[in-house]
Amino acid sequence: MKILILGRLDGWMGLHISHFSDGFIMLGHEVTLIDYHSWDRQVFSLYSNEKKARLRQKGQTDNLKTYLLQNKTDMVIVVTARLIYDFSELRASYPGIIVFYDLDGPDFEGYQKDLQWIKEIDLLLTVSKSSLRSLVNKGHSNVCYLSHGVNTDYYAPHVMTLKETEYFRAPVAFLGRPTPRRAEYLRAITTEGLVVWGAQWSRKPYSDNENIKQFIRSRKNVEGMDVVKLYQSTGMLLNILREPFIGTSTIMNLQVFSGTSTGRCLLTEWVEELPEAFEPDTEILTFKNLDEFVEKVKRYSRDVSAAEKIGSAGRKRCIAEHTHRHRAFRIMQILQT
């Protein structure tokens, strides 16, 4: 099968989509990746934002139709944070399979508008069970839950130099963008060997916070293989949601899989999808509030043996059930039912 995957191909998302595509290649499919930004046209600056959006959608949709028909593509998988294609127009001319993969859950802007577009595609995948329930309750039967997958060869223990090990080493580490809520949680565990990674932590108001700025290791973002080196040099990784969705705790983000796949002990905020993917406190650690967060950081940052056992079990689970090959197989299985 000839598959086109449309998404953002720069930065961490580009790496993830590249790994995602490898799952289909492992199953014997021919995959092409296109960064949808390359199809954006220059729009006259005096146009209203609404007109710019319409022109962008038309240009993107026309380019997609042309590509799919010229290349005789069997399936297109769209992975975008915005609804930038007219799926009704695409459906009228394209006989192949159209899949949309929602990575944003309840915040996805396409759920805030007319949901007719969902009826024009063959399959809507979502990383949020909350979104799945909402859409099914509204009568959409072509929606399925599918969590992130992980490349367990890339996110794995690698040989590192002594200099790299010394630079990235940390008893407890947090990698991610700053938010007031994350700062609140990190301030509570600064006595446990904390190291904070992420360029934006060096900006105000966080750079003015004496309780955090002394733990910032670098003023640059950590990218690519350096993320893996950071993971494997850390005794305990922390994953704190930015500000949870109102009324629901949903979506295992990429770090739940990438950090765990590297074989490190991950302490992550509880979301409803997690118990199905990992066994809590055996393959991964979870917390539901600040007190539980602090208690588990203190316990497992000091019990290195227990943390290593959890990290090892988590990696085994990733290899057994959470690779991109597993996800690609599941997508093809859904489409055949």
NULOLO-502534 format. One record per residue (C-alpha): residue number from 0; residue in one letter; x, y, z. Coordinates in steps of 0.1 Angstrom, whole numbers, plus 5000, padded with zeros to 4 digits. Layout:
[NUM; "a"; [X; Y; Z]]
...
***
This chain:
[0; "m"; [5000; 5000; 5000]]
[1; "k"; [5012; 5035; 4992]]
[2; "i"; [5007; 5058; 5022]]
[3; "l"; [5012; 5095; 5025]]
[4; "i"; [5017; 5110; 5060]]
[5; "l"; [5012; 5147; 5063]]
[6; "g"; [5024; 5165; 5094]]
[7; "r"; [5050; 5189; 5108]]
[8; "l"; [5084; 5175; 5100]]
[9; "d"; [5107; 5198; 5120]]
[10; "g"; [5118; 5195; 5157]]
[11; "w"; [5106; 5168; 5180]]
[12; "m"; [5073; 5163; 5161]]
[13; "g"; [5092; 5157; 5129]]
[14; "l"; [5112; 5130; 5147]]
[15; "h"; [5081; 5114; 5161]]
[16; "i"; [5063; 5113; 5127]]
[17; "s"; [5094; 5098; 5111]]
[18; "h"; [5094; 5071; 5137]]
[19; "f"; [5056; 5066; 5133]]
[20; "s"; [5061; 5061; 5096]]
[21; "d"; [5087; 5034; 5102]]
[22; "g"; [5059; 5013; 5117]]
[23; "f"; [5042; 5010; 5083]]
[24; "i"; [5075; 5004; 5065]]
[25; "m"; [5081; 4975; 5088]]
[26; "l"; [5048; 4960; 5077]]
[27; "g"; [5059; 4963; 5040]]
[28; "h"; [5041; 4995; 5030]]
[29; "e"; [5056; 5024; 5009]]
[30; "v"; [5055; 5056; 5029]]
[31; "t"; [5060; 5092; 5019]]
[32; "l"; [5063; 5121; 5044]]
[33; "i"; [5054; 5156; 5035]]
[34; "d"; [5056; 5187; 5057]]
[35; "y"; [5023; 5204; 5051]]
[36; "h"; [5040; 5238; 5056]]
[37; "s"; [5057; 5233; 5023]]
[38; "w"; [5023; 5236; 5006]]
[39; "d"; [5014; 5270; 5022]]
[40; "r"; [5012; 5299; 4998]]
[41; "q"; [5020; 5335; 5004]]
[42; "v"; [4987; 5352; 5012]]
[43; "f"; [4981; 5390; 5007]]
[44; "s"; [4988; 5406; 5040]]
[45; "l"; [4957; 5429; 5039]]
[46; "y"; [4933; 5401; 5037]]
[47; "s"; [4913; 5394; 5069]]
[48; "n"; [4923; 5364; 5090]]
[49; "e"; [4892; 5346; 5080]]
[50; "k"; [4899; 5350; 5043]]
[51; "k"; [4935; 5340; 5048]]
[52; "a"; [4923; 5308; 5065]]
[53; "r"; [4899; 5301; 5036]]
[54; "l"; [4927; 5306; 5010]]
[55; "r"; [4951; 5285; 5030]]
[56; "q"; [4926; 5257; 5032]]
[57; "k"; [4918; 5258; 4995]]
[58; "g"; [4955; 5258; 4986]]
[59; "q"; [4963; 5230; 5010]]
[60; "t"; [4933; 5209; 4998]]
[61; "d"; [4942; 5215; 4961]]
[62; "n"; [4978; 5204; 4966]]
[63; "l"; [4967; 5173; 4985]]
[64; "k"; [4942; 5163; 4959]]
[65; "t"; [4967; 5167; 4931]]
[66; "y"; [4994; 5147; 4950]]
[67; "l"; [4971; 5118; 4959]]
[68; "l"; [4957; 5114; 4924]]
[69; "q"; [4990; 5119; 4906]]
[70; "n"; [5009; 5094; 4928]]
[71; "k"; [4980; 5069; 4930]]
[72; "t"; [4982; 5070; 4968]]
[73; "d"; [4961; 5044; 4987]]
[74; "m"; [4959; 5061; 5020]]
[75; "v"; [4966; 5095; 5035]]
[76; "i"; [4972; 5100; 5073]]
[77; "v"; [4969; 5137; 5084]]
[78; "v"; [4986; 5146; 5116]]
[79; "t"; [4980; 5183; 5121]]
[80; "a"; [4972; 5205; 5151]]
[81; "r"; [4946; 5224; 5131]]
[82; "l"; [4919; 5215; 5107]]
[83; "i"; [4934; 5228; 5075]]
[84; "y"; [4919; 5206; 5048]]
[85; "d"; [4884; 5206; 5033]]
[86; "f"; [4877; 5168; 5037]]
[87; "s"; [4844; 5171; 5019]]
[88; "e"; [4861; 5184; 4988]]
[89; "l"; [4888; 5158; 4991]]
[90; "r"; [4864; 5130; 4995]]
[91; "a"; [4845; 5140; 4963]]
[92; "s"; [4876; 5133; 4942]]
[93; "y"; [4898; 5109; 4962]]
[94; "p"; [4887; 5072; 4964]]
[95; "g"; [4914; 5061; 4988]]
[96; "i"; [4915; 5059; 5026]]
[97; "i"; [4915; 5092; 5047]]
[98; "v"; [4928; 5090; 5083]]
[99; "f"; [4931; 5119; 5107]]
[100; "y"; [4952; 5113; 5138]]
[101; "d"; [4943; 5137; 5167]]
[102; "l"; [4972; 5142; 5191]]
[103; "d"; [4956; 5171; 5211]]
[104; "g"; [4925; 5156; 5225]]
[105; "p"; [4898; 5179; 5240]]
[106; "d"; [4918; 5210; 5230]]
[107; "f"; [4918; 5201; 5193]]
[108; "e"; [4902; 5230; 5174]]
[109; "g"; [4884; 5207; 5150]]
[110; "y"; [4861; 5196; 5179]]
[111; "q"; [4850; 5231; 5186]]
[112; "k"; [4834; 5235; 5151]]
[113; "d"; [4809; 5217; 5130]]
[114; "l"; [4818; 5180; 5132]]
[115; "q"; [4806; 5172; 5097]]
[116; "w"; [4842; 5168; 5086]]
[117; "i"; [4845; 5136; 5106]]
[118; "k"; [4818; 5120; 5084]]
[119; "e"; [4839; 5127; 5053]]
[120; "i"; [4869; 5106; 5065]]
[121; "d"; [4873; 5069; 5070]]
[122; "l"; [4889; 5069; 5104]]
[123; "l"; [4896; 5094; 5132]]
[124; "l"; [4922; 5083; 5157]]
[125; "t"; [4926; 5101; 5190]]
[126; "v"; [4951; 5098; 5219]]
[127; "s"; [4923; 5108; 5243]]
[128; "k"; [4897; 5084; 5256]]
[129; "s"; [4878; 5115; 5268]]
[130; "s"; [4876; 5127; 5232]]
[131; "l"; [4866; 5092; 5220]]
[132; "r"; [4837; 5091; 5244]]
[133; "s"; [4825; 5126; 5235]]
[134; "l"; [4826; 5119; 5198]]
[135; "v"; [4809; 5084; 5200]]
[136; "n"; [4782; 5100; 5222]]
[137; "k"; [4776; 5124; 5193]]
[138; "g"; [4770; 5096; 5169]]
[139; "h"; [4805; 5092; 5153]]
[140; "s"; [4812; 5055; 5148]]
[141; "n"; [4845; 5059; 5128]]
[142; "v"; [4865; 5071; 5159]]
[143; "c"; [4891; 5049; 5177]]
[144; "y"; [4915; 5054; 5205]]
[145; "l"; [4952; 5049; 5197]]
[146; "s"; [4980; 5060; 5221]]
[147; "h"; [5014; 5072; 5210]]
[148; "g"; [5040; 5045; 5201]]
[149; "v"; [5077; 5046; 5205]]
[150; "n"; [5109; 5036; 5187]]
[151; "t"; [5125; 5013; 5212]]
[152; "d"; [5158; 5011; 5193]]
[153; "y"; [5162; 5049; 5193]]
[154; "y"; [5148; 5055; 5229]]
[155; "a"; [5171; 5029; 5244]]
[156; "p"; [5204; 5027; 5263]]
[157; "h"; [5233; 5039; 5241]]
[158; "v"; [5270; 5041; 5247]]
[159; "m"; [5280; 5075; 5260]]
[160; "t"; [5313; 5093; 5266]]
[161; "l"; [5324; 5101; 5302]]
[162; "k"; [5319; 5138; 5294]]
[163; "e"; [5283; 5133; 5282]]
[164; "t"; [5275; 5112; 5312]]
[165; "e"; [5288; 5138; 5336]]
[166; "y"; [5270; 5166; 5318]]
[167; "f"; [5236; 5149; 5317]]
[168; "r"; [5238; 5130; 5350]]
[169; "a"; [5210; 5139; 5375]]
[170; "p"; [5193; 5120; 5404]]
[171; "v"; [5160; 5136; 5394]]
[172; "a"; [5152; 5155; 5362]]
[173; "f"; [5124; 5174; 5345]]
[174; "l"; [5125; 5182; 5308]]
[175; "g"; [5098; 5204; 5294]]
[176; "r"; [5083; 5239; 5290]]
[177; "p"; [5077; 5259; 5322]]
[178; "t"; [5042; 5267; 5335]]
[179; "p"; [5031; 5280; 5369]]
[180; "r"; [5018; 5245; 5378]]
[181; "r"; [5050; 5228; 5369]]
[182; "a"; [5070; 5254; 5388]]
[183; "e"; [5049; 5248; 5419]]
[184; "y"; [5055; 5210; 5418]]
[185; "l"; [5093; 5214; 5411]]
[186; "r"; [5097; 5239; 5440]]
[187; "a"; [5085; 5212; 5463]]
[188; "i"; [5113; 5187; 5455]]
[189; "t"; [5144; 5209; 5452]]
[190; "t"; [5161; 5190; 5480]]
[191; "e"; [5161; 5157; 5460]]
[192; "g"; [5189; 5164; 5435]]
[193; "l"; [5166; 5181; 5409]]
[194; "v"; [5179; 5192; 5375]]
[195; "v"; [5156; 5212; 5352]]
[196; "w"; [5161; 5212; 5314]]
[197; "g"; [5145; 5236; 5289]]
[198; "a"; [5155; 5270; 5275]]
[199; "q"; [5123; 5288; 5285]]
[200; "w"; [5130; 5282; 5322]]
[201; "s"; [5158; 5308; 5319]]
[202; "r"; [5132; 5335; 5310]]
[203; "k"; [5111; 5356; 5333]]
[204; "p"; [5092; 5350; 5355]]
[205; "y"; [5109; 5317; 5361]]
[206; "s"; [5144; 5331; 5359]]
[207; "d"; [5136; 5353; 5389]]
[208; "n"; [5126; 5323; 5411]]
[209; "e"; [5155; 5316; 5433]]
[210; "n"; [5140; 5282; 5442]]
[211; "i"; [5142; 5270; 5406]]
[212; "k"; [5168; 5289; 5386]]
[213; "q"; [5198; 5273; 5405]]
[214; "f"; [5187; 5239; 5392]]
[215; "i"; [5185; 5249; 5355]]
[216; "r"; [5213; 5229; 5338]]
[217; "s"; [5213; 5246; 5304]]
[218; "r"; [5199; 5277; 5287]]
[219; "k"; [5194; 5257; 5254]]
[220; "n"; [5167; 5233; 5245]]
[221; "v"; [5176; 5196; 5245]]
[222; "e"; [5170; 5180; 5212]]
[223; "g"; [5175; 5148; 5192]]
[224; "m"; [5198; 5121; 5206]]
[225; "d"; [5207; 5144; 5235]]
[226; "v"; [5172; 5137; 5248]]
[227; "v"; [5180; 5100; 5250]]
[228; "k"; [5213; 5108; 5267]]
[229; "l"; [5196; 5129; 5292]]
[230; "y"; [5170; 5102; 5299]]
[231; "q"; [5195; 5074; 5304]]
[232; "s"; [5217; 5095; 5326]]
[233; "t"; [5189; 5103; 5350]]
[234; "g"; [5179; 5083; 5380]]
[235; "m"; [5143; 5094; 5380]]
[236; "l"; [5124; 5113; 5352]]
[237; "l"; [5094; 5135; 5360]]
[238; "n"; [5065; 5141; 5338]]
[239; "i"; [5041; 5169; 5350]]
[240; "l"; [5011; 5180; 5330]]
[241; "r"; [5011; 5216; 5321]]
[242; "e"; [4976; 5225; 5333]]
[243; "p"; [4952; 5196; 5331]]
[244; "f"; [4920; 5197; 5310]]
[245; "i"; [4891; 5210; 5331]]
[246; "g"; [4872; 5181; 5345]]
[247; "t"; [4893; 5153; 5330]]
[248; "s"; [4928; 5138; 5332]]
[249; "t"; [4936; 5125; 5297]]
[250; "i"; [4964; 5118; 5272]]
[251; "m"; [4997; 5100; 5278]]
[252; "n"; [5022; 5124; 5262]]
[253; "l"; [5052; 5113; 5242]]
[254; "q"; [5075; 5114; 5272]]
[255; "v"; [5055; 5087; 5289]]
[256; "f"; [5067; 5063; 5262]]
[257; "s"; [5101; 5077; 5252]]
[258; "g"; [5114; 5081; 5288]]
[259; "t"; [5101; 5047; 5298]]
[260; "s"; [5114; 5030; 5267]]
[261; "t"; [5149; 5043; 5276]]
[262; "g"; [5147; 5021; 5307]]
[263; "r"; [5145; 5049; 5332]]
[264; "c"; [5120; 5052; 5361]]
[265; "l"; [5094; 5076; 5351]]
[266; "l"; [5071; 5094; 5376]]
[267; "t"; [5041; 5107; 5356]]
[268; "e"; [5009; 5124; 5363]]
[269; "w"; [4980; 5099; 5363]]
[270; "v"; [4957; 5100; 5333]]
[271; "e"; [4928; 5076; 5326]]
[272; "e"; [4946; 5059; 5297]]
[273; "l"; [4976; 5049; 5317]]
[274; "p"; [4966; 5017; 5336]]
[275; "e"; [4958; 5001; 5302]]
[276; "a"; [4993; 5008; 5289]]
[277; "f"; [5015; 5002; 5320]]
[278; "e"; [5011; 4986; 5354]]
[279; "p"; [5013; 5015; 5379]]
[280; "d"; [5041; 5013; 5405]]
[281; "t"; [5055; 4982; 5387]]
[282; "e"; [5064; 4995; 5352]]
[283; "i"; [5058; 5032; 5358]]
[284; "l"; [5051; 5055; 5388]]
[285; "t"; [5021; 5078; 5389]]
[286; "f"; [5008; 5106; 5411]]
[287; "k"; [4975; 5124; 5414]]
[288; "n"; [4983; 5153; 5436]]
[289; "l"; [5012; 5174; 5449]]
[290; "d"; [5016; 5154; 5482]]
[291; "e"; [5018; 5121; 5463]]
[292; "f"; [5043; 5136; 5439]]
[293; "v"; [5066; 5147; 5467]]
[294; "e"; [5063; 5114; 5485]]
[295; "k"; [5072; 5093; 5455]]
[296; "v"; [5101; 5115; 5444]]
[297; "k"; [5116; 5113; 5479]]
[298; "r"; [5111; 5075; 5481]]
[299; "y"; [5123; 5064; 5447]]
[300; "s"; [5151; 5090; 5443]]
[301; "r"; [5166; 5074; 5474]]
[302; "d"; [5158; 5038; 5466]]
[303; "v"; [5179; 5035; 5435]]
[304; "s"; [5174; 4997; 5432]]
[305; "a"; [5136; 5000; 5432]]
[306; "a"; [5137; 5028; 5406]]
[307; "e"; [5160; 5008; 5383]]
[308; "k"; [5137; 4977; 5386]]
[309; "i"; [5107; 4999; 5376]]
[310; "g"; [5126; 5014; 5347]]
[311; "s"; [5136; 4980; 5334]]
[312; "a"; [5101; 4966; 5336]]
[313; "g"; [5087; 4997; 5318]]
[314; "r"; [5111; 4992; 5289]]
[315; "k"; [5101; 4956; 5285]]
[316; "r"; [5065; 4967; 5283]]
[317; "c"; [5073; 4992; 5256]]
[318; "i"; [5091; 4966; 5235]]
[319; "a"; [5063; 4941; 5240]]
[320; "e"; [5033; 4964; 5232]]
[321; "h"; [5041; 5000; 5224]]
[322; "t"; [5063; 5001; 5193]]
[323; "h"; [5053; 5020; 5162]]
[324; "r"; [5050; 4986; 5145]]
[325; "h"; [5023; 4977; 5170]]
[326; "r"; [5005; 5010; 5162]]
[327; "a"; [5007; 5006; 5125]]
[328; "f"; [4994; 4971; 5127]]
[329; "r"; [4965; 4983; 5149]]
[330; "i"; [4956; 5010; 5124]]
[331; "m"; [4955; 4985; 5095]]
[332; "q"; [4935; 4961; 5117]]
[333; "i"; [4909; 4988; 5124]]
[334; "l"; [4906; 4996; 5088]]
[335; "q"; [4899; 4960; 5078]]
[336; "t"; [4870; 4955; 5103]]
***
